[in-house]
Amino acid sequence: MMKFNSKTIGYVIFIIAMLLFPALADSKWLAIGSTFLIFSVVGLSEDIILGKGGMFNMGHALFFGIGAYTAAIANKSFGIPILYSIPLAIIIPALCGIVLAGPIIHLRGDYLLVATIGFNIVFLQLVENNIFGITGGPNGIFGLDTPSFLGMDLASPTAIYYLGVGVLILTFFIMANLDRSKAGRALHYLRLDELAANSIGINTRGYKLFAFGLGAGIAGLAGVLLAIQYSAVSPEAFNFMQSVLFFSIVLVGGSSLPGILMGTFVMFVLPEIFRDFATWRYFIFGFAMIFAMILRPEGIFPARFGKIPEYFKRG
């Protein structure tokens, strides 16, 4: 019989609130809600690499950007409808994640962190210099087609919002099942002690590449949503500071769904609500990082391994 605990009820209430939100919000709040959904998905994808795998990845905006640019280039240069570009926008970042991580996966701690920063900077330079004449340079790519599916026009803010809700629920499902899967357990032991994990026969290199591939693929999917929301992509949305924010959200919030959702709300939604105080977010989050590391080094809402809603578990 299905059992409901307080955490399960909390998730259900959150999803229902997200589904009902468009009925209560005007266009401005709907856009803010879509922003929250997109960046929550990116934060959760960073959690697979940093929170679950324990690998210091500070270049995650790279994969977010590859997904967005893949969809934009497929649409503008090759005429592919933007929704149909989604498989490409997942597969290409996932493959990039595996290929880029391959040579550096043996690095640990700050060495890996610096290498991932380097990848993010290289990506930004490539798109800003209009590589192959298809990235639009510093101005990016504008005027993307509006999304439609089977004749249905999905260009309205409400349709884009519900698209974001669907992707977030799908990400919840992947994250929750990952905890109970063989790969999830391997990542858990890898994060705790890589040497011990190796000694009991876990293919640590393989699972590290798996984490990079899965995290990059989900971030690429979120990139498509961003391209759809703004009908455009531009380099500044995927710069190093964005990577720092995703890294900080997982670190401060903790490797858990509530922690990452709360961190995303503070970093990406509050500045939209209080635009006059937007520049203070770095100040506030800087102090949050200091206090979290002193008082709760595992994050404000640390994950409890294996504790996931019953209805999310595989049969």
Phi and psi in degrees as GROMACS dihedral restraints (atoms count N, CA, C in turn):
[ dihedral_restraints ]
;  ai    aj    ak    al  type     phi  dphi    fc
    3     4     5     6     1   -68.8    20    10
    4     5     6     7     1   130.2    20    10
    6     7     8     9     1  -109.0    20    10
    7     8     9    10     1   140.8    20    10
    9    10    11    12     1  -116.0    20    10
   10    11    12    13     1   123.8    20    10
   12    13    14    15     1  -106.3    20    10
   13    14    15    16     1  -178.7    20    10
   15    16    17    18     1   -63.6    20    10
   16    17    18    19     1   -35.5    20    10
   18    19    20    21     1   -66.6    20    10
   19    20    21    22     1   -42.4    20    10
   21    22    23    24     1   -61.3    20    10
   22    23    24    25     1   -45.1    20    10
   24    25    26    27     1   -61.8    20    10
   25    26    27    28     1   -38.0    20    10
   27    28    29    30     1   -61.1    20    10
   28    29    30    31     1   -44.0    20    10
   30    31    32    33     1   -63.3    20    10
   31    32    33    34     1   -42.6    20    10
   33    34    35    36     1   -63.0    20    10
   34    35    36    37     1   -43.7    20    10
   36    37    38    39     1   -62.7    20    10
   37    38    39    40     1   -41.2    20    10
   39    40    41    42     1   -61.5    20    10
   40    41    42    43     1   -45.3    20    10
   42    43    44    45     1   -65.7    20    10
   43    44    45    46     1   -41.9    20    10
   45    46    47    48     1   -62.4    20    10
   46    47    48    49     1   -42.4    20    10
   48    49    50    51     1   -61.1    20    10
   49    50    51    52     1   -40.3    20    10
   51    52    53    54     1   -64.7    20    10
   52    53    54    55     1   -38.2    20    10
   54    55    56    57     1   -69.9    20    10
   55    56    57    58     1   -33.8    20    10
   57    58    59    60     1   -85.9    20    10
   58    59    60    61     1   -13.7    20    10
   60    61    62    63     1   -53.8    20    10
   61    62    63    64     1   -44.7    20    10
   63    64    65    66     1   -58.9    20    10
   64    65    66    67     1   -27.5    20    10
   66    67    68    69     1   -71.4    20    10
   67    68    69    70     1   -17.9    20    10
   69    70    71    72     1  -109.9    20    10
   70    71    72    73     1   -10.7    20    10
   72    73    74    75     1  -109.4    20    10
   73    74    75    76     1   150.5    20    10
   75    76    77    78     1   -87.6    20    10
   76    77    78    79     1  -174.6    20    10
   78    79    80    81     1   -63.7    20    10
   79    80    81    82     1   -36.1    20    10
   81    82    83    84     1   -64.7    20    10
   82    83    84    85     1   -46.9    20    10
   84    85    86    87     1   -69.1    20    10
   85    86    87    88     1   -29.9    20    10
   87    88    89    90     1   -66.1    20    10
   88    89    90    91     1   -39.0    20    10
   90    91    92    93     1   -65.4    20    10
   91    92    93    94     1   -39.8    20    10
   93    94    95    96     1   -64.5    20    10
   94    95    96    97     1   -40.4    20    10
   96    97    98    99     1   -62.4    20    10
   97    98    99   100     1   -40.1    20    10
   99   100   101   102     1   -64.9    20    10
  100   101   102   103     1   -39.5    20    10
  102   103   104   105     1   -60.5    20    10
  103   104   105   106     1   -43.5    20    10
  105   106   107   108     1   -60.2    20    10
  106   107   108   109     1   -43.9    20    10
  108   109   110   111     1   -63.7    20    10
  109   110   111   112     1   -44.9    20    10
  111   112   113   114     1   -63.2    20    10
  112   113   114   115     1   -48.7    20    10
  114   115   116   117     1   -73.4    20    10
  115   116   117   118     1   -24.7    20    10
  117   118   119   120     1   -64.6    20    10
  118   119   120   121     1   -41.7    20    10
  120   121   122   123     1   -62.9    20    10
  121   122   123   124     1   -41.8    20    10
  123   124   125   126     1   -65.0    20    10
  124   125   126   127     1   -41.3    20    10
  126   127   128   129     1   -60.7    20    10
  127   128   129   130     1   -41.9    20    10
  129   130   131   132     1   -67.0    20    10
  130   131   132   133     1   -35.6    20    10
  132   133   134   135     1   -68.3    20    10
  133   134   135   136     1   -34.8    20    10
  135   136   137   138     1   -66.0    20    10
  136   137   138   139     1   -32.7    20    10
  138   139   140   141     1   -62.3    20    10
  139   140   141   142     1   -31.4    20    10
  141   142   143   144     1   -62.5    20    10
  142   143   144   145     1   -39.9    20    10
  144   145   146   147     1   -83.2    20    10
  145   146   147   148     1   -49.9    20    10
  147   148   149   150     1   -84.0    20    10
  148   149   150   151     1   -51.7    20    10
  150   151   152   153     1   -74.3    20    10
  151   152   153   154     1   -46.9    20    10
  153   154   155   156     1   -87.1    20    10
  154   155   156   157     1   -38.3    20    10
  156   157   158   159     1   -90.4    20    10
  157   158   159   160     1   -16.0    20    10
  159   160   161   162     1    70.5    20    10
  160   161   162   163     1    22.3    20    10
  162   163   164   165     1  -102.6    20    10
  163   164   165   166     1   128.5    20    10
  165   166   167   168     1   -76.4    20    10
  166   167   168   169     1    90.2    20    10
  168   169   170   171     1  -103.7    20    10
  169   170   171   172     1   108.0    20    10
  171   172   173   174     1  -113.7    20    10
  172   173   174   175     1    31.5    20    10
  174   175   176   177     1  -129.6    20    10
  175   176   177   178     1    30.2    20    10
  177   178   179   180     1   -67.8    20    10
  178   179   180   181     1   -25.6    20    10
  180   181   182   183     1   -60.7    20    10
  181   182   183   184     1   -22.9    20    10
  183   184   185   186     1   -55.0    20    10
  184   185   186   187     1   -50.4    20    10
  186   187   188   189     1   -70.6    20    10
  187   188   189   190     1   -36.4    20    10
  189   190   191   192     1   -57.8    20    10
  190   191   192   193     1   -45.4    20    10
  192   193   194   195     1   -69.2    20    10
  193   194   195   196     1   -38.7    20    10
  195   196   197   198     1   -62.3    20    10
  196   197   198   199     1   -40.5    20    10
  198   199   200   201     1   -63.2    20    10
  199   200   201   202     1   -45.7    20    10
  201   202   203   204     1   -64.2    20    10
  202   203   204   205     1   -45.5    20    10
  204   205   206   207     1   -69.3    20    10
  205   206   207   208     1   -34.4    20    10
  207   208   209   210     1   -59.9    20    10
  208   209   210   211     1   -46.7    20    10
  210   211   212   213     1   -64.5    20    10
  211   212   213   214     1   -42.6    20    10
  213   214   215   216     1   -66.4    20    10
  214   215   216   217     1   -43.9    20    10
  216   217   218   219     1   -67.6    20    10
  217   218   219   220     1   -41.7    20    10
  219   220   221   222     1   -59.9    20    10
  220   221   222   223     1   -38.4    20    10
  222   223   224   225     1   -75.1    20    10
  223   224   225   226     1   -49.7    20    10
  225   226   227   228     1   -78.8    20    10
  226   227   228   229     1   -39.8    20    10
  228   229   230   231     1   -91.6    20    10
  229   230   231   232     1   -27.2    20    10
  231   232   233   234     1  -120.5    20    10
  232   233   234   235     1     0.2    20    10
  234   235   236   237     1    69.7    20    10
  235   236   237   238     1    19.5    20    10
  237   238   239   240     1   -80.5    20    10
  238   239   240   241     1   127.4    20    10
  240   241   242   243     1   -52.8    20    10
  241   242   243   244     1   140.1    20    10
  243   244   245   246     1   -63.3    20    10
  244   245   246   247     1   -33.8    20    10
  246   247   248   249     1   -68.6    20    10
  247   248   249   250     1   -31.8    20    10
  249   250   251   252     1   -75.4    20    10
  250   251   252   253     1   -11.2    20    10
  252   253   254   255     1   -83.9    20    10
  253   254   255   256     1    -4.4    20    10
  255   256   257   258     1   -57.3    20    10
  256   257   258   259     1   -46.9    20    10
  258   259   260   261     1   -56.2    20    10
  259   260   261   262     1   -41.3    20    10
  261   262   263   264     1   -63.6    20    10
  262   263   264   265     1   -40.4    20    10
  264   265   266   267     1   -71.7    20    10
  265   266   267   268     1   -11.8    20    10
  267   268   269   270     1   -94.8    20    10
  268   269   270   271     1   -47.5    20    10
  270   271   272   273     1   -67.8    20    10
  271   272   273   274     1   -44.7    20    10
  273   274   275   276     1   -64.1    20    10
  274   275   276   277     1   -48.0    20    10
  276   277   278   279     1   -61.0    20    10
  277   278   279   280     1   -37.2    20    10
  279   280   281   282     1   -62.2    20    10
  280   281   282   283     1   -45.2    20    10
  282   283   284   285     1   -65.5    20    10
  283   284   285   286     1   -40.4    20    10
  285   286   287   288     1   -61.0    20    10
  286   287   288   289     1   -40.6    20    10
  288   289   290   291     1   -59.9    20    10
  289   290   291   292     1   -43.8    20    10
  291   292   293   294     1   -68.6    20    10
  292   293   294   295     1   -45.9    20    10
  294   295   296   297     1   -66.4    20    10
  295   296   297   298     1   -43.8    20    10
  297   298   299   300     1   -69.6    20    10
  298   299   300   301     1   -36.8    20    10
  300   301   302   303     1   -74.0    20    10
  301   302   303   304     1   -25.9    20    10
  303   304   305   306     1   -48.3    20    10
  304   305   306   307     1   -53.2    20    10
  306   307   308   309     1   -74.0    20    10
  307   308   309   310     1   -16.3    20    10
  309   310   311   312     1  -114.8    20    10
  310   311   312   313     1     1.8    20    10
  312   313   314   315     1   -66.0    20    10
  313   314   315   316     1   -21.8    20    10
  315   316   317   318     1   -79.2    20    10
  316   317   318   319     1   -11.7    20    10
  318   319   320   321     1   -73.5    20    10
  319   320   321   322     1   154.0    20    10
  321   322   323   324     1  -127.7    20    10
  322   323   324   325     1   156.1    20    10
  324   325   326   327     1    52.8    20    10
  325   326   327   328     1  -128.1    20    10
  327   328   329   330     1   -68.5    20    10
  328   329   330   331     1   -23.1    20    10
  330   331   332   333     1   -66.2    20    10
  331   332   333   334     1   -45.0    20    10
  333   334   335   336     1   -65.8    20    10
  334   335   336   337     1   -39.4    20    10
  336   337   338   339     1   -58.0    20    10
  337   338   339   340     1   -47.1    20    10
  339   340   341   342     1   -64.6    20    10
  340   341   342   343     1   -40.5    20    10
  342   343   344   345     1   -63.0    20    10
  343   344   345   346     1   -41.0    20    10
  345   346   347   348     1   -69.5    20    10
  346   347   348   349     1   -33.8    20    10
  348   349   350   351     1   -60.1    20    10
  349   350   351   352     1   -42.3    20    10
  351   352   353   354     1   -59.6    20    10
  352   353   354   355     1   -42.0    20    10
  354   355   356   357     1   -61.4    20    10
  355   356   357   358     1   -42.4    20    10
  357   358   359   360     1   -61.8    20    10
  358   359   360   361     1   -42.1    20    10
  360   361   362   363     1   -66.6    20    10
  361   362   363   364     1   -41.5    20    10
  363   364   365   366     1   -61.6    20    10
  364   365   366   367     1   -44.2    20    10
  366   367   368   369     1   -59.0    20    10
  367   368   369   370     1   -44.9    20    10
  369   370   371   372     1   -62.0    20    10
  370   371   372   373     1   -40.8    20    10
  372   373   374   375     1   -65.6    20    10
  373   374   375   376     1   -38.0    20    10
  375   376   377   378     1   -63.9    20    10
  376   377   378   379     1   -47.1    20    10
  378   379   380   381     1   -72.2    20    10
  379   380   381   382     1   -34.0    20    10
  381   382   383   384     1   -69.5    20    10
  382   383   384   385     1   -26.5    20    10
  384   385   386   387     1   -95.9    20    10
  385   386   387   388     1    15.9    20    10
  387   388   389   390     1    53.9    20    10
  388   389   390   391     1    56.4    20    10
  390   391   392   393     1   -57.2    20    10
  391   392   393   394     1   131.7    20    10
  393   394   395   396     1    58.5    20    10
  394   395   396   397     1    12.1    20    10
  396   397   398   399     1    69.7    20    10
  397   398   399   400     1    22.0    20    10
  399   400   401   402     1  -123.3    20    10
  400   401   402   403     1    -4.0    20    10
  402   403   404   405     1   -97.0    20    10
  403   404   405   406     1    -7.1    20    10
  405   406   407   408     1    82.4    20    10
  406   407   408   409     1     1.0    20    10
  408   409   410   411     1    65.9    20    10
  409   410   411   412     1  -152.5    20    10
  411   412   413   414     1   -61.5    20    10
  412   413   414   415     1   -26.3    20    10
  414   415   416   417     1   -80.9    20    10
  415   416   417   418     1   -16.1    20    10
  417   418   419   420     1    79.0    20    10
  418   419   420   421     1  -158.6    20    10
  420   421   422   423     1  -118.9    20    10
  421   422   423   424     1   125.3    20    10
  423   424   425   426     1  -118.8    20    10
  424   425   426   427     1   167.0    20    10
  426   427   428   429     1    71.7    20    10
  427   428   429   430     1    39.6    20    10
  429   430   431   432     1   -70.0    20    10
  430   431   432   433     1   151.6    20    10
  432   433   434   435     1   -62.9    20    10
  433   434   435   436     1   150.9    20    10
  435   436   437   438     1   -76.1    20    10
  436   437   438   439     1   145.7    20    10
  438   439   440   441     1   -73.4    20    10
  439   440   441   442     1   143.3    20    10
  441   442   443   444     1  -148.6    20    10
  442   443   444   445     1   153.7    20    10
  444   445   446   447     1  -144.8    20    10
  445   446   447   448     1   122.1    20    10
  447   448   449   450     1    51.8    20    10
  448   449   450   451     1    41.8    20    10
  450   451   452   453     1    85.7    20    10
  451   452   453   454     1    -7.9    20    10
  453   454   455   456     1   -88.8    20    10
  454   455   456   457     1   129.7    20    10
  456   457   458   459     1   -81.4    20    10
  457   458   459   460     1   122.2    20    10
  459   460   461   462     1  -113.3    20    10
  460   461   462   463     1    30.9    20    10
  462   463   464   465     1   -84.1    20    10
  463   464   465   466     1   -15.2    20    10
  465   466   467   468     1   -69.1    20    10
  466   467   468   469     1   151.7    20    10
  468   469   470   471     1   -55.9    20    10
  469   470   471   472     1   -35.7    20    10
  471   472   473   474     1   -66.4    20    10
  472   473   474   475     1   -42.4    20    10
  474   475   476   477     1   -64.3    20    10
  475   476   477   478     1   -41.1    20    10
  477   478   479   480     1   -65.3    20    10
  478   479   480   481     1   -38.7    20    10
  480   481   482   483     1   -61.1    20    10
  481   482   483   484     1   -48.2    20    10
  483   484   485   486     1   -66.7    20    10
  484   485   486   487     1   -28.9    20    10
  486   487   488   489     1   -61.5    20    10
  487   488   489   490     1   -41.7    20    10
  489   490   491   492     1   -65.0    20    10
  490   491   492   493     1   -40.1    20    10
  492   493   494   495     1   -61.3    20    10
  493   494   495   496     1   -43.4    20    10
  495   496   497   498     1   -60.4    20    10
  496   497   498   499     1   -43.2    20    10
  498   499   500   501     1   -67.2    20    10
  499   500   501   502     1   -38.3    20    10
  501   502   503   504     1   -65.6    20    10
  502   503   504   505     1   -42.8    20    10
  504   505   506   507     1   -63.9    20    10
  505   506   507   508     1   -40.5    20    10
  507   508   509   510     1   -60.6    20    10
  508   509   510   511     1   -40.5    20    10
  510   511   512   513     1   -66.3    20    10
  511   512   513   514     1   -40.8    20    10
  513   514   515   516     1   -54.1    20    10
  514   515   516   517     1   -47.0    20    10
  516   517   518   519     1   -61.7    20    10
  517   518   519   520     1   -45.2    20    10
  519   520   521   522     1   -63.1    20    10
  520   521   522   523     1   -46.2    20    10
  522   523   524   525     1   -63.4    20    10
  523   524   525   526     1   -44.8    20    10
  525   526   527   528     1   -65.6    20    10
  526   527   528   529     1   -42.6    20    10
  528   529   530   531     1   -71.0    20    10
  529   530   531   532     1   -27.8    20    10
  531   532   533   534     1   -60.5    20    10
  532   533   534   535     1   -36.8    20    10
  534   535   536   537     1   -59.7    20    10
  535   536   537   538     1   -36.6    20    10
  537   538   539   540     1   -94.9    20    10
  538   539   540   541     1    -3.6    20    10
  540   541   542   543     1   -82.7    20    10
  541   542   543   544     1   168.1    20    10
  543   544   545   546     1   -61.0    20    10
  544   545   546   547     1   -41.2    20    10
  546   547   548   549     1   -64.1    20    10
  547   548   549   550     1   -40.2    20    10
  549   550   551   552     1   -63.5    20    10
  550   551   552   553     1   -42.2    20    10
  552   553   554   555     1   -65.6    20    10
  553   554   555   556     1   -39.2    20    10
  555   556   557   558     1   -62.7    20    10
  556   557   558   559     1   -42.8    20    10
  558   559   560   561     1   -64.6    20    10
  559   560   561   562     1   -37.5    20    10
  561   562   563   564     1   -60.8    20    10
  562   563   564   565     1   -47.6    20    10
  564   565   566   567     1   -69.9    20    10
  565   566   567   568     1   -33.6    20    10
  567   568   569   570     1   -63.5    20    10
  568   569   570   571     1   -41.9    20    10
  570   571   572   573     1   -67.2    20    10
  571   572   573   574     1   -37.0    20    10
  573   574   575   576     1   -70.0    20    10
  574   575   576   577     1   -46.0    20    10
  576   577   578   579     1  -163.1    20    10
  577   578   579   580     1   101.8    20    10
  579   580   581   582     1   -64.3    20    10
  580   581   582   583     1   -38.7    20    10
  582   583   584   585     1   -63.5    20    10
  583   584   585   586     1   -43.8    20    10
  585   586   587   588     1   -66.3    20    10
  586   587   588   589     1   -38.5    20    10
  588   589   590   591     1   -62.1    20    10
  589   590   591   592     1   -41.9    20    10
  591   592   593   594     1   -61.0    20    10
  592   593   594   595     1   -40.7    20    10
  594   595   596   597     1   -68.3    20    10
  595   596   597   598     1   -23.2    20    10
  597   598   599   600     1   -97.7    20    10
  598   599   600   601     1    11.7    20    10
  600   601   602   603     1    94.5    20    10
  601   602   603   604     1     9.2    20    10
  603   604   605   606     1   -77.7    20    10
  604   605   606   607     1   130.5    20    10
  606   607   608   609     1   -77.2    20    10
  607   608   609   610     1    83.3    20    10
  609   610   611   612     1   -63.1    20    10
  610   611   612   613     1   -39.4    20    10
  612   613   614   615     1   -62.2    20    10
  613   614   615   616     1   -44.6    20    10
  615   616   617   618     1   -61.9    20    10
  616   617   618   619     1   -43.6    20    10
  618   619   620   621     1   -72.4    20    10
  619   620   621   622     1   -29.5    20    10
  621   622   623   624     1   -64.5    20    10
  622   623   624   625     1   -44.4    20    10
  624   625   626   627     1   -64.5    20    10
  625   626   627   628     1   -38.3    20    10
  627   628   629   630     1   -58.9    20    10
  628   629   630   631     1   -44.7    20    10
  630   631   632   633     1   -63.3    20    10
  631   632   633   634     1   -43.5    20    10
  633   634   635   636     1   -63.6    20    10
  634   635   636   637     1   -42.8    20    10
  636   637   638   639     1   -64.4    20    10
  637   638   639   640     1   -46.5    20    10
  639   640   641   642     1   -66.2    20    10
  640   641   642   643     1   -45.7    20    10
  642   643   644   645     1   -62.0    20    10
  643   644   645   646     1   -42.1    20    10
  645   646   647   648     1   -67.3    20    10
  646   647   648   649     1   -39.9    20    10
  648   649   650   651     1   -62.4    20    10
  649   650   651   652     1   -44.1    20    10
  651   652   653   654     1   -67.0    20    10
  652   653   654   655     1   -39.9    20    10
  654   655   656   657     1   -62.3    20    10
  655   656   657   658     1   -37.9    20    10
  657   658   659   660     1   -62.4    20    10
  658   659   660   661     1   -38.9    20    10
  660   661   662   663     1   -61.4    20    10
  661   662   663   664     1   -42.5    20    10
  663   664   665   666     1   -63.4    20    10
  664   665   666   667     1   -33.4    20    10
  666   667   668   669     1   -61.6    20    10
  667   668   669   670     1   -37.3    20    10
  669   670   671   672     1   -61.8    20    10
  670   671   672   673     1   -42.8    20    10
  672   673   674   675     1   -60.1    20    10
  673   674   675   676     1   -40.6    20    10
  675   676   677   678     1   -64.2    20    10
  676   677   678   679     1   -42.7    20    10
  678   679   680   681     1   -62.5    20    10
  679   680   681   682     1   -38.2    20    10
  681   682   683   684     1   -69.0    20    10
  682   683   684   685     1   -43.3    20    10
  684   685   686   687     1   -60.5    20    10
  685   686   687   688     1   -41.6    20    10
  687   688   689   690     1  -103.4    20    10
  688   689   690   691     1    -1.6    20    10
  690   691   692   693     1    52.9    20    10
  691   692   693   694     1    29.5    20    10
  693   694   695   696     1  -165.9    20    10
  694   695   696   697     1   160.8    20    10
  696   697   698   699     1  -136.5    20    10
  697   698   699   700     1   146.0    20    10
  699   700   701   702     1  -147.7    20    10
  700   701   702   703     1   154.0    20    10
  702   703   704   705     1   -60.5    20    10
  703   704   705   706     1   -35.3    20    10
  705   706   707   708     1   -64.1    20    10
  706   707   708   709     1   -18.4    20    10
  708   709   710   711     1   -74.2    20    10
  709   710   711   712     1    -9.6    20    10
  711   712   713   714     1  -129.6    20    10
  712   713   714   715     1    29.9    20    10
  714   715   716   717     1   -82.3    20    10
  715   716   717   718     1  -178.3    20    10
  717   718   719   720     1   -61.7    20    10
  718   719   720   721     1   -36.9    20    10
  720   721   722   723     1   -63.8    20    10
  721   722   723   724     1   -32.7    20    10
  723   724   725   726     1   -63.9    20    10
  724   725   726   727     1   -41.1    20    10
  726   727   728   729     1   -62.4    20    10
  727   728   729   730     1   -38.9    20    10
  729   730   731   732     1   -62.4    20    10
  730   731   732   733     1   -40.7    20    10
  732   733   734   735     1   -65.2    20    10
  733   734   735   736     1   -42.7    20    10
  735   736   737   738     1   -64.3    20    10
  736   737   738   739     1   -40.7    20    10
  738   739   740   741     1   -61.2    20    10
  739   740   741   742     1   -45.2    20    10
  741   742   743   744     1   -66.2    20    10
  742   743   744   745     1   -37.7    20    10
  744   745   746   747     1   -60.4    20    10
  745   746   747   748     1   -44.7    20    10
  747   748   749   750     1   -68.3    20    10
  748   749   750   751     1   -39.6    20    10
  750   751   752   753     1   -67.0    20    10
  751   752   753   754     1   -46.0    20    10
  753   754   755   756     1   -80.7    20    10
  754   755   756   757     1   -44.6    20    10
  756   757   758   759     1   -70.9    20    10
  757   758   759   760     1   -30.3    20    10
  759   760   761   762     1    95.8    20    10
  760   761   762   763     1   157.0    20    10
  762   763   764   765     1   -79.4    20    10
  763   764   765   766     1    68.0    20    10
  765   766   767   768     1  -148.5    20    10
  766   767   768   769     1   158.1    20    10
  768   769   770   771     1   -61.2    20    10
  769   770   771   772     1   -49.5    20    10
  771   772   773   774     1   -60.7    20    10
  772   773   774   775     1   -39.5    20    10
  774   775   776   777     1   -64.0    20    10
  775   776   777   778     1   -43.3    20    10
  777   778   779   780     1   -72.4    20    10
  778   779   780   781     1   -37.9    20    10
  780   781   782   783     1   -64.8    20    10
  781   782   783   784     1   -41.5    20    10
  783   784   785   786     1   -65.0    20    10
  784   785   786   787     1   -44.2    20    10
  786   787   788   789     1   -62.0    20    10
  787   788   789   790     1   -40.5    20    10
  789   790   791   792     1   -64.3    20    10
  790   791   792   793     1   -40.2    20    10
  792   793   794   795     1   -61.7    20    10
  793   794   795   796     1   -44.8    20    10
  795   796   797   798     1   -67.1    20    10
  796   797   798   799     1   -40.9    20    10
  798   799   800   801     1   -85.3    20    10
  799   800   801   802     1   -29.6    20    10
  801   802   803   804     1  -118.9    20    10
  802   803   804   805     1   -20.4    20    10
  804   805   806   807     1  -100.1    20    10
  805   806   807   808     1   -48.2    20    10
  807   808   809   810     1   -55.0    20    10
  808   809   810   811     1   -43.3    20    10
  810   811   812   813     1   -61.0    20    10
  811   812   813   814     1   -29.0    20    10
  813   814   815   816     1   -72.6    20    10
  814   815   816   817     1   -34.7    20    10
  816   817   818   819     1   -74.3    20    10
  817   818   819   820     1   -45.2    20    10
  819   820   821   822     1  -110.0    20    10
  820   821   822   823     1    74.4    20    10
  822   823   824   825     1   -60.2    20    10
  823   824   825   826     1   -31.3    20    10
  825   826   827   828     1   -65.8    20    10
  826   827   828   829     1   -21.6    20    10
  828   829   830   831     1  -109.9    20    10
  829   830   831   832     1    15.8    20    10
  831   832   833   834     1   -59.5    20    10
  832   833   834   835     1   -37.2    20    10
  834   835   836   837     1   -71.4    20    10
  835   836   837   838     1   -13.5    20    10
  837   838   839   840     1   -81.0    20    10
  838   839   840   841     1    -7.2    20    10
  840   841   842   843     1   -62.8    20    10
  841   842   843   844     1   -35.4    20    10
  843   844   845   846     1   -67.3    20    10
  844   845   846   847     1   -37.9    20    10
  846   847   848   849     1   -62.1    20    10
  847   848   849   850     1   -49.2    20    10
  849   850   851   852     1   -65.3    20    10
  850   851   852   853     1   -45.0    20    10
  852   853   854   855     1   -71.3    20    10
  853   854   855   856     1   -28.5    20    10
  855   856   857   858     1   -61.1    20    10
  856   857   858   859     1   -45.9    20    10
  858   859   860   861     1   -66.4    20    10
  859   860   861   862     1   -37.5    20    10
  861   862   863   864     1   -61.2    20    10
  862   863   864   865     1   -39.5    20    10
  864   865   866   867     1   -64.0    20    10
  865   866   867   868     1   -42.4    20    10
  867   868   869   870     1   -62.7    20    10
  868   869   870   871     1   -50.2    20    10
  870   871   872   873     1   -67.9    20    10
  871   872   873   874     1   -36.7    20    10
  873   874   875   876     1   -64.9    20    10
  874   875   876   877     1   -41.1    20    10
  876   877   878   879     1   -68.0    20    10
  877   878   879   880     1   -31.0    20    10
  879   880   881   882     1   -79.3    20    10
  880   881   882   883     1   -48.4    20    10
  882   883   884   885     1   -91.6    20    10
  883   884   885   886     1   -37.0    20    10
  885   886   887   888     1  -137.3    20    10
  886   887   888   889     1    77.5    20    10
  888   889   890   891     1   -60.5    20    10
  889   890   891   892     1   -17.5    20    10
  891   892   893   894     1   -93.4    20    10
  892   893   894   895     1     7.0    20    10
  894   895   896   897     1   102.5    20    10
  895   896   897   898     1   162.4    20    10
  897   898   899   900     1   -66.3    20    10
  898   899   900   901     1   -39.7    20    10
  900   901   902   903     1  -122.3    20    10
  901   902   903   904     1    76.8    20    10
  903   904   905   906     1   -66.1    20    10
  904   905   906   907     1   147.3    20    10
  906   907   908   909     1   -74.3    20    10
  907   908   909   910     1   146.6    20    10
  909   910   911   912     1  -105.7    20    10
  910   911   912   913     1   109.7    20    10
  912   913   914   915     1   -56.7    20    10
  913   914   915   916     1   126.9    20    10
  915   916   917   918     1    89.5    20    10
  916   917   918   919     1    -9.7    20    10
  918   919   920   921     1   -89.4    20    10
  919   920   921   922     1    92.8    20    10
  921   922   923   924     1  -129.4    20    10
  922   923   924   925     1   156.4    20    10
  924   925   926   927     1   -56.2    20    10
  925   926   927   928     1   138.3    20    10
  927   928   929   930     1   -58.6    20    10
  928   929   930   931     1   -38.5    20    10
  930   931   932   933     1   -73.8    20    10
  931   932   933   934     1   -11.2    20    10
  933   934   935   936     1   -86.0    20    10
  934   935   936   937     1   -16.1    20    10
  936   937   938   939     1   -74.4    20    10
  937   938   939   940     1   147.3    20    10
  939   940   941   942     1   -73.9    20    10
  940   941   942   943     1   144.4    20    10
